[in-house]
């Protein structure tokens, strides 16, 4: 949502020849920084490691699955069941 709003503002600003419209990207960039490096992903991963860090299948899942972009999940190893999150 933040990126779409910044894109709309930037396109409208470029049509009006306002170079300051590129400052609309500061909010999505700052929000992404906070979620990826400060309060979002690191806190969730720390809580997961605290709760399931002893489980080998959970560690395999964390190592082989993207934490932000929904992509292909970790391949299931023979004889191992994926953790229930």
PDB file of N, CA, C and O in Angstrom:
ATOM      1  N   UNK A   1       0.816  -1.174   0.000  1.00  0.00           N
ATOM      2  CA  UNK A   1       0.000   0.000   0.000  1.00  0.00           C
ATOM      3  C   UNK A   1       0.872   1.255   0.000  1.00  0.00           C
ATOM      4  O   UNK A   1       0.603   2.211  -0.727  1.00  0.00           O
ATOM      5  N   UNK A   2       1.928   1.239   0.832  1.00  0.00           N
ATOM      6  CA  UNK A   2       2.810   2.408   0.890  1.00  0.00           C
ATOM      7  C   UNK A   2       3.501   2.639  -0.449  1.00  0.00           C
ATOM      8  O   UNK A   2       3.634   3.777  -0.901  1.00  0.00           O
ATOM      9  N   UNK A   3       3.932   1.570  -1.069  1.00  0.00           N
ATOM     10  CA  UNK A   3       4.628   1.693  -2.352  1.00  0.00           C
ATOM     11  C   UNK A   3       3.680   2.204  -3.432  1.00  0.00           C
ATOM     12  O   UNK A   3       4.069   3.044  -4.244  1.00  0.00           O
ATOM     13  N   UNK A   4       2.454   1.716  -3.454  1.00  0.00           N
ATOM     14  CA  UNK A   4       1.486   2.176  -4.449  1.00  0.00           C
ATOM     15  C   UNK A   4       1.177   3.657  -4.263  1.00  0.00           C
ATOM     16  O   UNK A   4       1.060   4.391  -5.244  1.00  0.00           O
ATOM     17  N   UNK A   5       1.045   4.098  -3.037  1.00  0.00           N
ATOM     18  CA  UNK A   5       0.792   5.509  -2.770  1.00  0.00           C
ATOM     19  C   UNK A   5       1.981   6.364  -3.204  1.00  0.00           C
ATOM     20  O   UNK A   5       1.799   7.402  -3.839  1.00  0.00           O
ATOM     21  N   UNK A   6       3.180   5.938  -2.868  1.00  0.00           N
ATOM     22  CA  UNK A   6       4.379   6.687  -3.270  1.00  0.00           C
ATOM     23  C   UNK A   6       4.514   6.728  -4.786  1.00  0.00           C
ATOM     24  O   UNK A   6       4.907   7.749  -5.350  1.00  0.00           O
ATOM     25  N   UNK A   7       4.192   5.633  -5.438  1.00  0.00           N
ATOM     26  CA  UNK A   7       4.253   5.594  -6.898  1.00  0.00           C
ATOM     27  C   UNK A   7       3.245   6.565  -7.514  1.00  0.00           C
ATOM     28  O   UNK A   7       3.567   7.285  -8.459  1.00  0.00           O
ATOM     29  N   UNK A   8       2.033   6.582  -6.979  1.00  0.00           N
ATOM     30  CA  UNK A   8       1.013   7.489  -7.494  1.00  0.00           C
ATOM     31  C   UNK A   8       1.427   8.948  -7.306  1.00  0.00           C
ATOM     32  O   UNK A   8       1.257   9.766  -8.209  1.00  0.00           O
ATOM     33  N   UNK A   9       1.965   9.267  -6.144  1.00  0.00           N
ATOM     34  CA  UNK A   9       2.412  10.639  -5.883  1.00  0.00           C
ATOM     35  C   UNK A   9       3.576  11.007  -6.791  1.00  0.00           C
ATOM     36  O   UNK A   9       3.635  12.121  -7.312  1.00  0.00           O
ATOM     37  N   UNK A  10       4.494  10.078  -6.980  1.00  0.00           N
ATOM     38  CA  UNK A  10       5.652  10.344  -7.837  1.00  0.00           C
ATOM     39  C   UNK A  10       5.235  10.571  -9.282  1.00  0.00           C
ATOM     40  O   UNK A  10       5.729  11.493  -9.931  1.00  0.00           O
ATOM     41  N   UNK A  11       4.340   9.749  -9.788  1.00  0.00           N
ATOM     42  CA  UNK A  11       3.881   9.897 -11.172  1.00  0.00           C
ATOM     43  C   UNK A  11       3.152  11.225 -11.345  1.00  0.00           C
ATOM     44  O   UNK A  11       3.367  11.932 -12.329  1.00  0.00           O
ATOM     45  N   UNK A  12       2.293  11.559 -10.390  1.00  0.00           N
ATOM     46  CA  UNK A  12       1.574  12.833 -10.464  1.00  0.00           C
ATOM     47  C   UNK A  12       2.547  14.004 -10.363  1.00  0.00           C
ATOM     48  O   UNK A  12       2.386  15.009 -11.055  1.00  0.00           O
ATOM     49  N   UNK A  13       3.548  13.876  -9.511  1.00  0.00           N
ATOM     50  CA  UNK A  13       4.535  14.944  -9.351  1.00  0.00           C
ATOM     51  C   UNK A  13       5.420  15.105 -10.566  1.00  0.00           C
ATOM     52  O   UNK A  13       5.784  16.225 -10.924  1.00  0.00           O
ATOM     53  N   UNK A  14       5.770  14.009 -11.203  1.00  0.00           N
ATOM     54  CA  UNK A  14       6.601  14.097 -12.399  1.00  0.00           C
ATOM     55  C   UNK A  14       5.829  14.740 -13.550  1.00  0.00           C
ATOM     56  O   UNK A  14       6.404  15.480 -14.349  1.00  0.00           O
ATOM     57  N   UNK A  15       4.538  14.460 -13.633  1.00  0.00           N
ATOM     58  CA  UNK A  15       3.707  15.096 -14.670  1.00  0.00           C
ATOM     59  C   UNK A  15       3.620  16.602 -14.438  1.00  0.00           C
ATOM     60  O   UNK A  15       3.543  17.377 -15.391  1.00  0.00           O
ATOM     61  N   UNK A  16       3.632  17.014 -13.172  1.00  0.00           N
ATOM     62  CA  UNK A  16       3.567  18.435 -12.848  1.00  0.00           C
ATOM     63  C   UNK A  16       4.965  19.054 -12.781  1.00  0.00           C
ATOM     64  O   UNK A  16       5.105  20.224 -12.425  1.00  0.00           O
ATOM     65  N   UNK A  17       5.991  18.285 -13.116  1.00  0.00           N
ATOM     66  CA  UNK A  17       7.389  18.739 -13.109  1.00  0.00           C
ATOM     67  C   UNK A  17       7.836  19.176 -11.716  1.00  0.00           C
ATOM     68  O   UNK A  17       8.533  20.180 -11.566  1.00  0.00           O
ATOM     69  N   UNK A  18       7.427  18.412 -10.697  1.00  0.00           N
ATOM     70  CA  UNK A  18       7.859  18.677  -9.327  1.00  0.00           C
ATOM     71  C   UNK A  18       8.836  17.592  -8.885  1.00  0.00           C
ATOM     72  O   UNK A  18       8.414  16.480  -8.571  1.00  0.00           O
ATOM     73  N   UNK A  19      10.129  17.894  -8.856  1.00  0.00           N
ATOM     74  CA  UNK A  19      11.099  16.876  -8.444  1.00  0.00           C
ATOM     75  C   UNK A  19      10.990  16.509  -6.968  1.00  0.00           C
ATOM     76  O   UNK A  19      11.488  15.461  -6.556  1.00  0.00           O
ATOM     77  N   UNK A  20      10.344  17.360  -6.162  1.00  0.00           N
ATOM     78  CA  UNK A  20      10.207  17.054  -4.738  1.00  0.00           C
ATOM     79  C   UNK A  20       9.248  15.895  -4.485  1.00  0.00           C
ATOM     80  O   UNK A  20       9.180  15.385  -3.367  1.00  0.00           O
ATOM     81  N   UNK A  21       8.508  15.475  -5.503  1.00  0.00           N
ATOM     82  CA  UNK A  21       7.581  14.358  -5.318  1.00  0.00           C
ATOM     83  C   UNK A  21       8.321  13.049  -5.050  1.00  0.00           C
ATOM     84  O   UNK A  21       7.719  12.081  -4.585  1.00  0.00           O
ATOM     85  N   UNK A  22       9.594  13.015  -5.334  1.00  0.00           N
ATOM     86  CA  UNK A  22      10.368  11.801  -5.043  1.00  0.00           C
ATOM     87  C   UNK A  22      10.544  11.598  -3.536  1.00  0.00           C
ATOM     88  O   UNK A  22      10.894  10.503  -3.096  1.00  0.00           O
ATOM     89  N   UNK A  23      10.305  12.637  -2.754  1.00  0.00           N
ATOM     90  CA  UNK A  23      10.378  12.488  -1.302  1.00  0.00           C
ATOM     91  C   UNK A  23       9.236  11.620  -0.765  1.00  0.00           C
ATOM     92  O   UNK A  23       9.252  11.226   0.401  1.00  0.00           O
ATOM     93  N   UNK A  24       8.250  11.323  -1.609  1.00  0.00           N
ATOM     94  CA  UNK A  24       7.163  10.430  -1.213  1.00  0.00           C
ATOM     95  C   UNK A  24       7.681   9.027  -0.930  1.00  0.00           C
ATOM     96  O   UNK A  24       7.000   8.243  -0.270  1.00  0.00           O
ATOM     97  N   UNK A  25       8.860   8.699  -1.411  1.00  0.00           N
ATOM     98  CA  UNK A  25       9.443   7.377  -1.202  1.00  0.00           C
ATOM     99  C   UNK A  25      10.119   7.244   0.167  1.00  0.00           C
ATOM    100  O   UNK A  25      10.505   6.140   0.550  1.00  0.00           O
ATOM    101  N   UNK A  26      10.269   8.338   0.905  1.00  0.00           N
ATOM    102  CA  UNK A  26      10.912   8.261   2.219  1.00  0.00           C
ATOM    103  C   UNK A  26      10.095   7.433   3.209  1.00  0.00           C
ATOM    104  O   UNK A  26      10.665   6.635   3.954  1.00  0.00           O
ATOM    105  N   UNK A  27       8.787   7.606   3.232  1.00  0.00           N
ATOM    106  CA  UNK A  27       7.953   6.863   4.175  1.00  0.00           C
ATOM    107  C   UNK A  27       7.964   5.352   3.917  1.00  0.00           C
ATOM    108  O   UNK A  27       8.154   4.587   4.863  1.00  0.00           O
ATOM    109  N   UNK A  28       7.765   4.885   2.661  1.00  0.00           N
ATOM    110  CA  UNK A  28       7.835   3.440   2.454  1.00  0.00           C
ATOM    111  C   UNK A  28       9.222   2.864   2.729  1.00  0.00           C
ATOM    112  O   UNK A  28       9.341   1.738   3.211  1.00  0.00           O
ATOM    113  N   UNK A  29      10.262   3.626   2.426  1.00  0.00           N
ATOM    114  CA  UNK A  29      11.624   3.136   2.674  1.00  0.00           C
ATOM    115  C   UNK A  29      11.875   3.012   4.176  1.00  0.00           C
ATOM    116  O   UNK A  29      12.452   2.026   4.634  1.00  0.00           O
ATOM    117  N   UNK A  30      11.441   4.014   4.938  1.00  0.00           N
ATOM    118  CA  UNK A  30      11.625   3.977   6.389  1.00  0.00           C
ATOM    119  C   UNK A  30      10.795   2.853   7.016  1.00  0.00           C
ATOM    120  O   UNK A  30      11.274   2.154   7.909  1.00  0.00           O
ATOM    121  N   UNK A  31       9.567   2.678   6.556  1.00  0.00           N
ATOM    122  CA  UNK A  31       8.717   1.606   7.069  1.00  0.00           C
ATOM    123  C   UNK A  31       9.324   0.235   6.769  1.00  0.00           C
ATOM    124  O   UNK A  31       9.322  -0.647   7.628  1.00  0.00           O
ATOM    125  N   UNK A  32       9.844   0.055   5.553  1.00  0.00           N
ATOM    126  CA  UNK A  32      10.483  -1.212   5.190  1.00  0.00           C
ATOM    127  C   UNK A  32      11.713  -1.460   6.057  1.00  0.00           C
ATOM    128  O   UNK A  32      11.943  -2.585   6.500  1.00  0.00           O
ATOM    129  N   UNK A  33      12.500  -0.423   6.299  1.00  0.00           N
ATOM    130  CA  UNK A  33      13.680  -0.558   7.163  1.00  0.00           C
ATOM    131  C   UNK A  33      13.271  -1.019   8.561  1.00  0.00           C
ATOM    132  O   UNK A  33      13.877  -1.929   9.125  1.00  0.00           O
ATOM    133  N   UNK A  34      12.248  -0.388   9.109  1.00  0.00           N
ATOM    134  CA  UNK A  34      11.794  -0.780  10.445  1.00  0.00           C
ATOM    135  C   UNK A  34      11.298  -2.220  10.477  1.00  0.00           C
ATOM    136  O   UNK A  34      11.644  -2.975  11.387  1.00  0.00           O
ATOM    137  N   UNK A  35      10.491  -2.607   9.493  1.00  0.00           N
ATOM    138  CA  UNK A  35       9.921  -3.956   9.497  1.00  0.00           C
ATOM    139  C   UNK A  35      10.963  -5.029   9.233  1.00  0.00           C
ATOM    140  O   UNK A  35      10.892  -6.113   9.812  1.00  0.00           O
ATOM    141  N   UNK A  36      11.931  -4.745   8.370  1.00  0.00           N
ATOM    142  CA  UNK A  36      12.907  -5.766   7.999  1.00  0.00           C
ATOM    143  C   UNK A  36      14.092  -5.858   8.955  1.00  0.00           C
ATOM    144  O   UNK A  36      14.672  -6.931   9.119  1.00  0.00           O
ATOM    145  N   UNK A  37      14.455  -4.746   9.584  1.00  0.00           N
ATOM    146  CA  UNK A  37      15.687  -4.739  10.378  1.00  0.00           C
ATOM    147  C   UNK A  37      15.497  -4.440  11.857  1.00  0.00           C
ATOM    148  O   UNK A  37      16.372  -4.780  12.653  1.00  0.00           O
ATOM    149  N   UNK A  38      14.394  -3.818  12.260  1.00  0.00           N
ATOM    150  CA  UNK A  38      14.271  -3.377  13.643  1.00  0.00           C
ATOM    151  C   UNK A  38      13.173  -4.131  14.397  1.00  0.00           C
ATOM    152  O   UNK A  38      13.469  -4.910  15.303  1.00  0.00           O
ATOM    153  N   UNK A  39      11.923  -3.908  14.033  1.00  0.00           N
ATOM    154  CA  UNK A  39      10.850  -4.395  14.886  1.00  0.00           C
ATOM    155  C   UNK A  39      10.032  -5.549  14.328  1.00  0.00           C
ATOM    156  O   UNK A  39       9.369  -6.237  15.104  1.00  0.00           O
ATOM    157  N   UNK A  40      10.045  -5.789  13.049  1.00  0.00           N
ATOM    158  CA  UNK A  40       9.178  -6.808  12.471  1.00  0.00           C
ATOM    159  C   UNK A  40       9.804  -8.185  12.432  1.00  0.00           C
ATOM    160  O   UNK A  40       9.616  -8.992  13.343  1.00  0.00           O
ATOM    161  N   UNK A  41      10.541  -8.445  11.383  1.00  0.00           N
ATOM    162  CA  UNK A  41      11.119  -9.767  11.136  1.00  0.00           C
ATOM    163  C   UNK A  41      12.067 -10.212  12.252  1.00  0.00           C
ATOM    164  O   UNK A  41      11.954 -11.352  12.704  1.00  0.00           O
ATOM    165  N   UNK A  42      12.998  -9.371  12.721  1.00  0.00           N
ATOM    166  CA  UNK A  42      13.909  -9.841  13.774  1.00  0.00           C
ATOM    167  C   UNK A  42      13.195 -10.280  15.052  1.00  0.00           C
ATOM    168  O   UNK A  42      13.593 -11.265  15.675  1.00  0.00           O
ATOM    169  N   UNK A  43      12.150  -9.563  15.446  1.00  0.00           N
ATOM    170  CA  UNK A  43      11.443  -9.928  16.675  1.00  0.00           C
ATOM    171  C   UNK A  43      10.683 -11.241  16.520  1.00  0.00           C
ATOM    172  O   UNK A  43      10.667 -12.061  17.438  1.00  0.00           O
ATOM    173  N   UNK A  44      10.060 -11.444  15.374  1.00  0.00           N
ATOM    174  CA  UNK A  44       9.318 -12.686  15.129  1.00  0.00           C
ATOM    175  C   UNK A  44      10.280 -13.870  15.038  1.00  0.00           C
ATOM    176  O   UNK A  44      10.005 -14.938  15.586  1.00  0.00           O
ATOM    177  N   UNK A  45      11.406 -13.684  14.346  1.00  0.00           N
ATOM    178  CA  UNK A  45      12.378 -14.773  14.240  1.00  0.00           C
ATOM    179  C   UNK A  45      12.986 -15.109  15.598  1.00  0.00           C
ATOM    180  O   UNK A  45      13.221 -16.280  15.895  1.00  0.00           O
ATOM    181  N   UNK A  46      13.241 -14.100  16.421  1.00  0.00           N
ATOM    182  CA  UNK A  46      13.783 -14.359  17.756  1.00  0.00           C
ATOM    183  C   UNK A  46      12.788 -15.141  18.610  1.00  0.00           C
ATOM    184  O   UNK A  46      13.178 -16.059  19.331  1.00  0.00           O
ATOM    185  N   UNK A  47      11.513 -14.785  18.533  1.00  0.00           N
ATOM    186  CA  UNK A  47      10.493 -15.507  19.294  1.00  0.00           C
ATOM    187  C   UNK A  47      10.372 -16.944  18.800  1.00  0.00           C
ATOM    188  O   UNK A  47      10.202 -17.862  19.603  1.00  0.00           O
ATOM    189  N   UNK A  48      10.458 -17.148  17.481  1.00  0.00           N
ATOM    190  CA  UNK A  48      10.398 -18.500  16.928  1.00  0.00           C
ATOM    191  C   UNK A  48      11.576 -19.349  17.358  1.00  0.00           C
ATOM    192  O   UNK A  48      11.416 -20.521  17.699  1.00  0.00           O
ATOM    193  N   UNK A  49      12.762 -18.756  17.341  1.00  0.00           N
ATOM    194  CA  UNK A  49      13.948 -19.509  17.767  1.00  0.00           C
ATOM    195  C   UNK A  49      13.895 -19.833  19.255  1.00  0.00           C
ATOM    196  O   UNK A  49      14.357 -20.891  19.682  1.00  0.00           O
ATOM    197  N   UNK A  50      13.330 -18.917  20.044  1.00  0.00           N
ATOM    198  CA  UNK A  50      13.208 -19.177  21.478  1.00  0.00           C
ATOM    199  C   UNK A  50      12.249 -20.338  21.735  1.00  0.00           C
ATOM    200  O   UNK A  50      12.491 -21.177  22.602  1.00  0.00           O
ATOM    201  N   UNK A  51      11.159 -20.374  20.968  1.00  0.00           N
ATOM    202  CA  UNK A  51      10.128 -21.389  21.196  1.00  0.00           C
ATOM    203  C   UNK A  51      10.471 -22.727  20.537  1.00  0.00           C
ATOM    204  O   UNK A  51      10.302 -23.781  21.150  1.00  0.00           O
ATOM    205  N   UNK A  52      10.958 -22.687  19.275  1.00  0.00           N
ATOM    206  CA  UNK A  52      11.194 -23.918  18.513  1.00  0.00           C
ATOM    207  C   UNK A  52      12.649 -24.105  18.101  1.00  0.00           C
ATOM    208  O   UNK A  52      12.941 -24.964  17.269  1.00  0.00           O
ATOM    209  N   UNK A  53      13.567 -23.324  18.661  1.00  0.00           N
ATOM    210  CA  UNK A  53      14.963 -23.365  18.250  1.00  0.00           C
ATOM    211  C   UNK A  53      15.647 -24.704  18.449  1.00  0.00           C
ATOM    212  O   UNK A  53      16.672 -24.968  17.822  1.00  0.00           O
ATOM    213  N   UNK A  54      15.112 -25.544  19.297  1.00  0.00           N
ATOM    214  CA  UNK A  54      15.695 -26.871  19.528  1.00  0.00           C
ATOM    215  C   UNK A  54      15.248 -27.895  18.487  1.00  0.00           C
ATOM    216  O   UNK A  54      15.841 -28.969  18.380  1.00  0.00           O
ATOM    217  N   UNK A  55      14.212 -27.572  17.723  1.00  0.00           N
ATOM    218  CA  UNK A  55      13.636 -28.496  16.746  1.00  0.00           C
ATOM    219  C   UNK A  55      14.395 -28.416  15.421  1.00  0.00           C
ATOM    220  O   UNK A  55      14.441 -27.362  14.788  1.00  0.00           O
ATOM    221  N   UNK A  56      14.977 -29.515  15.015  1.00  0.00           N
ATOM    222  CA  UNK A  56      15.775 -29.562  13.783  1.00  0.00           C
ATOM    223  C   UNK A  56      14.952 -29.224  12.545  1.00  0.00           C
ATOM    224  O   UNK A  56      15.449 -28.555  11.639  1.00  0.00           O
ATOM    225  N   UNK A  57      13.716 -29.672  12.495  1.00  0.00           N
ATOM    226  CA  UNK A  57      12.881 -29.393  11.327  1.00  0.00           C
ATOM    227  C   UNK A  57      12.512 -27.906  11.245  1.00  0.00           C
ATOM    228  O   UNK A  57      12.380 -27.365  10.148  1.00  0.00           O
ATOM    229  N   UNK A  58      12.346 -27.248  12.385  1.00  0.00           N
ATOM    230  CA  UNK A  58      12.070 -25.815  12.374  1.00  0.00           C
ATOM    231  C   UNK A  58      13.278 -25.037  11.868  1.00  0.00           C
ATOM    232  O   UNK A  58      13.128 -24.107  11.076  1.00  0.00           O
ATOM    233  N   UNK A  59      14.463 -25.406  12.312  1.00  0.00           N
ATOM    234  CA  UNK A  59      15.677 -24.730  11.846  1.00  0.00           C
ATOM    235  C   UNK A  59      15.860 -24.913  10.342  1.00  0.00           C
ATOM    236  O   UNK A  59      16.296 -23.992   9.651  1.00  0.00           O
ATOM    237  N   UNK A  60      15.529 -26.099   9.834  1.00  0.00           N
ATOM    238  CA  UNK A  60      15.591 -26.348   8.391  1.00  0.00           C
ATOM    239  C   UNK A  60      14.587 -25.447   7.670  1.00  0.00           C
ATOM    240  O   UNK A  60      14.901 -24.873   6.627  1.00  0.00           O
ATOM    241  N   UNK A  61      13.401 -25.328   8.217  1.00  0.00           N
ATOM    242  CA  UNK A  61      12.366 -24.473   7.639  1.00  0.00           C
ATOM    243  C   UNK A  61      12.833 -23.012   7.580  1.00  0.00           C
ATOM    244  O   UNK A  61      12.681 -22.352   6.552  1.00  0.00           O
ATOM    245  N   UNK A  62      13.395 -22.518   8.670  1.00  0.00           N
ATOM    246  CA  UNK A  62      13.842 -21.124   8.725  1.00  0.00           C
ATOM    247  C   UNK A  62      14.967 -20.875   7.725  1.00  0.00           C
ATOM    248  O   UNK A  62      14.998 -19.823   7.086  1.00  0.00           O
ATOM    249  N   UNK A  63      15.871 -21.807   7.581  1.00  0.00           N
ATOM    250  CA  UNK A  63      17.011 -21.631   6.677  1.00  0.00           C
ATOM    251  C   UNK A  63      16.600 -21.657   5.208  1.00  0.00           C
ATOM    252  O   UNK A  63      17.268 -21.043   4.376  1.00  0.00           O
ATOM    253  N   UNK A  64      15.526 -22.347   4.874  1.00  0.00           N
ATOM    254  CA  UNK A  64      15.177 -22.560   3.467  1.00  0.00           C
ATOM    255  C   UNK A  64      13.882 -21.872   3.020  1.00  0.00           C
ATOM    256  O   UNK A  64      13.409 -22.127   1.912  1.00  0.00           O
ATOM    257  N   UNK A  65      13.306 -21.016   3.846  1.00  0.00           N
ATOM    258  CA  UNK A  65      12.070 -20.338   3.489  1.00  0.00           C
ATOM    259  C   UNK A  65      12.261 -18.835   3.624  1.00  0.00           C
ATOM    260  O   UNK A  65      12.843 -18.360   4.598  1.00  0.00           O
ATOM    261  N   UNK A  66      11.766 -18.090   2.639  1.00  0.00           N
ATOM    262  CA  UNK A  66      11.852 -16.633   2.678  1.00  0.00           C
ATOM    263  C   UNK A  66      11.028 -16.105   3.847  1.00  0.00           C
ATOM    264  O   UNK A  66       9.914 -16.567   4.093  1.00  0.00           O
ATOM    265  N   UNK A  67      11.579 -15.147   4.556  1.00  0.00           N
ATOM    266  CA  UNK A  67      10.872 -14.612   5.718  1.00  0.00           C
ATOM    267  C   UNK A  67       9.945 -13.454   5.372  1.00  0.00           C
ATOM    268  O   UNK A  67       9.118 -13.066   6.198  1.00  0.00           O
ATOM    269  N   UNK A  68      10.063 -12.897   4.175  1.00  0.00           N
ATOM    270  CA  UNK A  68       9.244 -11.745   3.825  1.00  0.00           C
ATOM    271  C   UNK A  68       8.352 -12.019   2.618  1.00  0.00           C
ATOM    272  O   UNK A  68       7.132 -11.876   2.701  1.00  0.00           O
ATOM    273  N   UNK A  69       8.948 -12.406   1.515  1.00  0.00           N
ATOM    274  CA  UNK A  69       8.215 -12.604   0.270  1.00  0.00           C
ATOM    275  C   UNK A  69       7.681 -14.030   0.210  1.00  0.00           C
ATOM    276  O   UNK A  69       8.463 -14.975   0.314  1.00  0.00           O
ATOM    277  N   UNK A  70       6.370 -14.213   0.046  1.00  0.00           N
ATOM    278  CA  UNK A  70       5.842 -15.571  -0.087  1.00  0.00           C
ATOM    279  C   UNK A  70       6.430 -16.219  -1.341  1.00  0.00           C
ATOM    280  O   UNK A  70       6.205 -15.745  -2.454  1.00  0.00           O
ATOM    281  N   UNK A  71       7.153 -17.260  -1.162  1.00  0.00           N
ATOM    282  CA  UNK A  71       7.837 -17.946  -2.257  1.00  0.00           C
ATOM    283  C   UNK A  71       7.688 -19.425  -2.005  1.00  0.00           C
ATOM    284  O   UNK A  71       6.782 -19.849  -1.289  1.00  0.00           O
ATOM    285  N   UNK A  72       8.543 -20.192  -2.569  1.00  0.00           N
ATOM    286  CA  UNK A  72       8.462 -21.639  -2.376  1.00  0.00           C
ATOM    287  C   UNK A  72       8.878 -21.995  -0.948  1.00  0.00           C
ATOM    288  O   UNK A  72       9.894 -21.497  -0.462  1.00  0.00           O
ATOM    289  N   UNK A  73       8.105 -22.853  -0.266  1.00  0.00           N
ATOM    290  CA  UNK A  73       8.476 -23.240   1.097  1.00  0.00           C
ATOM    291  C   UNK A  73       9.661 -24.199   1.098  1.00  0.00           C
ATOM    292  O   UNK A  73      10.079 -24.696   0.053  1.00  0.00           O
ATOM    293  N   UNK A  74      10.178 -24.443   2.264  1.00  0.00           N
ATOM    294  CA  UNK A  74      11.307 -25.355   2.416  1.00  0.00           C
ATOM    295  C   UNK A  74      10.891 -26.750   1.971  1.00  0.00           C
ATOM    296  O   UNK A  74       9.786 -27.193   2.283  1.00  0.00           O
ATOM    297  N   UNK A  75      11.762 -27.446   1.246  1.00  0.00           N
ATOM    298  CA  UNK A  75      11.429 -28.813   0.851  1.00  0.00           C
ATOM    299  C   UNK A  75      11.371 -29.714   2.084  1.00  0.00           C
ATOM    300  O   UNK A  75      12.192 -29.599   2.993  1.00  0.00           O
ATOM    301  N   UNK A  76      10.399 -30.600   2.096  1.00  0.00           N
ATOM    302  CA  UNK A  76      10.255 -31.531   3.209  1.00  0.00           C
ATOM    303  C   UNK A  76      11.268 -32.653   3.035  1.00  0.00           C
ATOM    304  O   UNK A  76      11.355 -33.278   1.978  1.00  0.00           O
ATOM    305  N   UNK A  77      12.028 -32.893   4.090  1.00  0.00           N
ATOM    306  CA  UNK A  77      13.031 -33.961   4.041  1.00  0.00           C
ATOM    307  C   UNK A  77      12.382 -35.303   4.336  1.00  0.00           C
ATOM    308  O   UNK A  77      11.360 -35.374   5.019  1.00  0.00           O
ATOM    309  N   UNK A  78      12.968 -36.341   3.830  1.00  0.00           N
ATOM    310  CA  UNK A  78      12.450 -37.703   4.045  1.00  0.00           C
ATOM    311  C   UNK A  78      12.324 -38.002   5.531  1.00  0.00           C
ATOM    312  O   UNK A  78      13.279 -37.825   6.288  1.00  0.00           O
ATOM    313  N   UNK A  79      11.162 -38.448   5.943  1.00  0.00           N
ATOM    314  CA  UNK A  79      10.965 -38.874   7.325  1.00  0.00           C
ATOM    315  C   UNK A  79      10.789 -37.733   8.302  1.00  0.00           C
ATOM    316  O   UNK A  79      10.669 -37.976   9.503  1.00  0.00           O
ATOM    317  N   UNK A  80      10.768 -36.515   7.841  1.00  0.00           N
ATOM    318  CA  UNK A  80      10.619 -35.379   8.738  1.00  0.00           C
ATOM    319  C   UNK A  80       9.317 -34.665   8.412  1.00  0.00           C
ATOM    320  O   UNK A  80       8.971 -34.502   7.242  1.00  0.00           O
ATOM    321  N   UNK A  81       8.606 -34.247   9.425  1.00  0.00           N
ATOM    322  CA  UNK A  81       7.383 -33.481   9.201  1.00  0.00           C
ATOM    323  C   UNK A  81       7.688 -32.010   9.445  1.00  0.00           C
ATOM    324  O   UNK A  81       8.457 -31.666  10.342  1.00  0.00           O
ATOM    325  N   UNK A  82       7.075 -31.142   8.635  1.00  0.00           N
ATOM    326  CA  UNK A  82       7.314 -29.714   8.847  1.00  0.00           C
ATOM    327  C   UNK A  82       6.712 -29.257  10.152  1.00  0.00           C
ATOM    328  O   UNK A  82       5.741 -29.852  10.619  1.00  0.00           O
ATOM    329  N   UNK A  83       7.261 -28.208  10.761  1.00  0.00           N
ATOM    330  CA  UNK A  83       6.714 -27.736  12.034  1.00  0.00           C
ATOM    331  C   UNK A  83       5.343 -27.089  11.837  1.00  0.00           C
ATOM    332  O   UNK A  83       5.062 -26.507  10.789  1.00  0.00           O
ATOM    333  N   UNK A  84       4.516 -27.198  12.835  1.00  0.00           N
ATOM    334  CA  UNK A  84       3.215 -26.540  12.810  1.00  0.00           C
ATOM    335  C   UNK A  84       3.377 -25.180  13.436  1.00  0.00           C
ATOM    336  O   UNK A  84       3.692 -25.069  14.621  1.00  0.00           O
ATOM    337  N   UNK A  85       3.163 -24.141  12.648  1.00  0.00           N
ATOM    338  CA  UNK A  85       3.356 -22.786  13.173  1.00  0.00           C
ATOM    339  C   UNK A  85       2.083 -22.187  13.635  1.00  0.00           C
ATOM    340  O   UNK A  85       2.070 -21.049  14.105  1.00  0.00           O
TER     341      UNK A  85
END
